[in-house]
């Protein structure tokens, strides 16, 4: 599988958008997606791994998970959104 790098100057189409509030914390899937995944954390903290590299997100942080790369977390923590 070839990896696709995120290129900031390229045109991208938003295919889906979600707003999640994890009141009790839930498991997050271990997966490889065909699309880039933009994560913006409004509240709380969340540790996300991409290809084994940890990223600790705090309120106000943005992370772009690259298409074709494995990402996973532990449970989504309580009160993260």
Secondary structure, DSSP 8 states (H G I E B T S, - for coil): -------TTS-----------BSS-B----EE-SS-EEEE--SSEEEEEETTEEEEEETT-EEEE-TTSEEEESSB-TTB-
